[in-house]
């Protein structure tokens, strides 16, 4: 992998192109709390003076090397663009490196620099980029839920649990699986709040809860893994009830600490419903 050369190349391309007025980076490579490995992406931003001129020539990114695959989200019909006038090239290269390169009009420099606390400026040709503080992942820390958020999480968990059961009763395994994933999403949210409480809401568990294992007891982690079943109907039932057991245990603990109300009545009624057949 070109781990030592890739940053040099990113900056060299920018320095030679008059349209690129500044270069910034954020993400895992600017976050000191993220484990360092070769899979970290290069989340790069080119702040440019003429964005449209880049789009006219889609081959200009070939300068970064031979790719396995590339995605340009703002060009895709299946996923409507969400970045306004910005444009992104997501590139995975044959040597294993990945660059997520976003083009942003230089006129948006102040807006961009206020969006992410992990942003660092790598190149400023005109000397007028905003001065930034040391990068921090504070924006991504687990946040203390309000009583309303807590209640909504509980309601969603128990409501969607009934859909899992319906899919299993009907022998519609894909329907059941899809809703079990939504149930687990609420479980992960509750587990994140538990970790937040234990760490005074001072850390991030990463995208898709990927660092959650580091902060959970082995027992809870092993039980959480049991909520990921194979295609057997009985295992999906077991996974659902395992998720319920963990959720109740953790949600009651969170509710007691935060002095919120846990919906015991709703939970008991749903559990009775799930076991009626």
C-alpha positions in Angstrom: 0.0 0.0 0.0 1.1 3.6 -0.7 0.6 4.6 2.9 3.6 6.9 2.9 3.0 8.3 -0.6 -0.7 8.9 -0.7 -0.8 12.2 1.2 2.1 13.5 -0.8 0.2 12.6 -4.0 -3.0 14.3 -2.7 -1.2 17.5 -2.0 0.9 17.4 -5.2 -2.2 17.1 -7.3 -3.7 20.1 -5.5 -0.6 22.2 -5.6 -0.4 21.8 -9.4 -4.0 22.6 -10.1 -4.8 26.3 -9.9 -8.5 25.5 -9.4 -7.7 23.9 -6.1 -7.4 26.7 -3.6 -7.2 24.7 -0.4 -7.1 21.1 0.9 -8.6 19.8 4.1 -9.0 16.4 5.8 -11.3 15.0 8.5 -12.4 11.5 9.6 -10.4 8.7 11.1 -7.0 10.0 10.1 -7.5 13.2 12.1 -9.1 11.5 15.1 -6.5 10.5 17.7 -9.0 8.2 19.4 -9.4 5.9 16.4 -7.2 2.8 16.3 -4.5 3.2 13.6 -4.6 0.6 10.8 -4.2 0.4 7.1 -8.0 0.5 6.5 -8.5 4.1 7.5 -9.8 6.2 4.6 -8.3 9.4 3.4 -11.3 11.8 3.8 -10.1 14.7 1.7 -11.7 17.9 0.6 -10.6 20.0 -2.3 -12.0 23.6 -2.0 -12.1 24.7 -5.6 -12.7 27.8 -7.7 -14.5 26.1 -10.6 -16.2 22.9 -9.5 -18.0 22.4 -12.8 -14.8 22.2 -14.8 -13.9 19.1 -12.8 -17.2 17.4 -13.6 -16.8 17.9 -17.3 -13.8 15.6 -17.3 -14.6 12.5 -15.1 -11.2 11.0 -15.9 -9.2 13.6 -14.0 -9.2 11.4 -10.8 -7.2 8.8 -12.7 -4.1 10.6 -11.4 -4.6 9.0 -8.0 -3.9 5.5 -9.3 -5.5 2.3 -10.5 -8.9 1.7 -8.9 -10.8 -1.4 -8.0 -14.1 0.5 -8.0 -15.4 4.1 -7.7 -18.7 5.6 -6.7 -19.9 9.1 -7.3 -23.0 9.4 -5.2 -24.1 12.8 -6.6 -24.2 11.1 -10.1 -26.4 8.2 -9.1 -30.1 7.8 -9.9 -30.8 5.3 -7.2 -29.6 7.6 -4.4 -30.7 11.3 -4.8 -27.9 13.8 -4.1 -27.8 15.3 -0.7 -24.8 17.6 -0.8 -26.2 20.6 -2.7 -23.5 21.9 -5.0 -20.8 19.6 -3.7 -19.5 16.5 -5.5 -17.8 13.3 -4.1 -15.5 10.7 -5.5 -15.3 7.5 -3.4 -12.3 5.6 -4.7 -10.9 2.2 -3.7 -7.5 1.5 -5.2 -5.8 -1.7 -6.3 -3.2 -1.2 -3.5 -5.9 -1.1 -0.8 -5.9 2.6 -0.2 -9.2 4.4 -0.2 -9.7 8.1 -0.9 -13.1 9.8 -0.3 -12.5 13.1 -2.2 -15.1 15.8 -2.0 -15.1 18.9 -4.1 -16.5 22.0 -2.5 -16.8 25.5 -3.9 -14.2 27.8 -2.2 -17.0 30.2 -1.5 -18.3 27.7 1.1 -15.0 27.5 3.0 -16.5 29.1 6.2 -19.5 26.8 6.2 -17.5 23.7 5.6 -14.9 24.5 8.3 -17.7 24.8 10.9 -19.3 21.5 10.1 -16.9 18.9 11.6 -14.7 19.3 14.6 -12.2 16.8 13.1 -11.3 19.0 10.2 -7.7 20.0 9.6 -6.4 22.3 6.9 -3.5 20.7 4.9 -3.0 23.4 2.2 -4.2 27.0 2.0 -2.9 28.7 -1.2 -4.5 32.1 -0.5 -4.0 32.2 3.3 -7.6 33.0 4.0 -9.0 29.7 5.4 -10.5 29.9 8.9 -8.3 29.2 11.8 -9.4 25.9 13.4 -8.9 24.4 16.8 -7.2 21.1 17.4 -9.3 18.3 15.9 -11.8 16.6 18.3 -14.5 14.0 17.9 -16.7 15.7 20.5 -19.4 16.1 17.9 -19.7 12.3 17.7 -19.8 11.6 21.4 -22.8 9.6 22.7 -25.3 12.2 23.7 -27.5 12.0 26.8 -31.1 11.3 25.7 -34.0 13.4 26.8 -36.9 11.7 28.5 -38.8 12.0 25.2 -36.0 10.3 23.3 -35.8 7.5 25.8 -39.6 6.9 25.7 -39.5 6.9 21.9 -36.7 4.4 21.8 -38.6 2.1 24.1 -41.8 2.5 22.1 -40.1 1.8 18.8 -38.4 -1.3 20.2 -41.6 -2.8 21.5 -43.8 -1.8 18.5 -41.4 -3.2 15.9 -41.0 -6.4 17.9 -44.6 -7.3 17.0 -43.7 -7.0 13.3 -40.9 -9.6 13.8 -43.4 -12.0 15.3 -45.9 -11.4 12.5 -43.3 -12.2 9.9 -42.3 -15.4 11.8 -45.9 -16.5 12.2 -46.5 -16.0 8.5 -43.3 -17.8 7.6 -42.0 -14.6 5.9 -38.4 -14.8 7.0 -37.2 -11.7 5.0 -39.9 -9.5 6.5 -39.0 -10.8 10.0 -35.3 -10.3 9.5 -35.8 -6.7 8.3 -37.8 -5.8 11.3 -35.4 -7.6 13.7 -32.7 -5.3 12.3 -34.8 -2.3 13.4 -35.4 -3.8 16.8 -31.6 -4.3 17.2 -31.0 -0.7 16.1 -33.0 0.4 19.2 -31.1 -2.1 21.3 -27.8 -0.7 20.2 -29.1 2.9 20.9 -29.9 1.8 24.4 -26.5 0.2 24.9 -24.8 3.3 23.7 -26.7 5.3 26.3 -25.5 2.8 28.9 -21.9 3.4 27.8 -22.5 7.1 27.7 -23.7 7.1 31.3 -20.7 5.0 32.4 -18.3 7.4 30.7 -20.0 10.7 31.5 -21.0 11.0 27.8 -17.4 11.8 26.9 -16.7 9.5 24.0 -17.8 8.1 20.6 -18.6 4.5 19.9 -18.0 5.1 16.2 -20.1 4.7 13.1 -22.5 1.8 13.3 -21.5 1.3 17.0 -18.3 -0.3 15.8 -16.3 0.4 19.0 -19.2 -0.6 21.3 -17.5 -3.9 22.2 -14.7 -2.2 24.0 -17.1 -0.7 26.5 -19.5 -3.6 27.2 -19.1 -6.5 29.6 -18.3 -9.8 27.8 -21.6 -11.3 28.9 -23.7 -8.6 27.3 -21.5 -8.6 24.2 -21.9 -12.4 23.8 -25.7 -12.1 24.3 -25.8 -9.2 21.7 -24.1 -11.5 19.2 -26.9 -14.0 19.6 -29.4 -11.4 18.2 -27.7 -12.0 14.8 -29.4 -15.3 13.7 -29.0 -17.5 10.6 -32.0 -18.3 8.3 -33.6 -20.7 10.8 -37.0 -19.6 12.1 -36.4 -20.9 15.6 -33.1 -19.0 15.7 -34.9 -15.8 14.7 -37.4 -16.3 17.6 -34.5 -16.9 20.0 -32.7 -13.8 18.7 -35.8 -11.7 19.2 -36.2 -12.8 22.8 -32.5 -12.4 23.5 -32.8 -8.8 22.2 -35.8 -8.3 24.5 -34.0 -9.7 27.6 -31.0 -7.4 27.0 -33.1 -4.4 26.1 -35.2 -4.6 29.3 -32.2 -5.1 31.5 -30.3 -2.2 30.1 -33.3 0.1 29.6 -34.4 -0.3 33.2 -30.9 0.5 34.4 -30.7 3.6 32.1 -34.2 4.7 33.3 -33.3 4.4 37.0 -30.0 6.4 36.6 -31.6 9.1 34.5 -34.8 9.1 36.5 -37.0 8.4 33.5 -40.0 6.2 33.3 -39.7 2.7 31.8 -42.9 1.5 30.0 -43.4 -1.7 32.1 -47.1 -2.0 31.1 -46.4 -1.8 27.4 -43.5 -4.2 27.6 -45.5 -6.8 29.5 -48.4 -6.6 27.1 -46.1 -7.0 24.1 -44.3 -10.0 25.6 -47.6 -11.7 26.2 -48.6 -11.0 22.6 -45.3 -12.5 21.3 -45.9 -15.7 23.2 -49.6 -16.2 22.5 -49.0 -18.6 19.5 
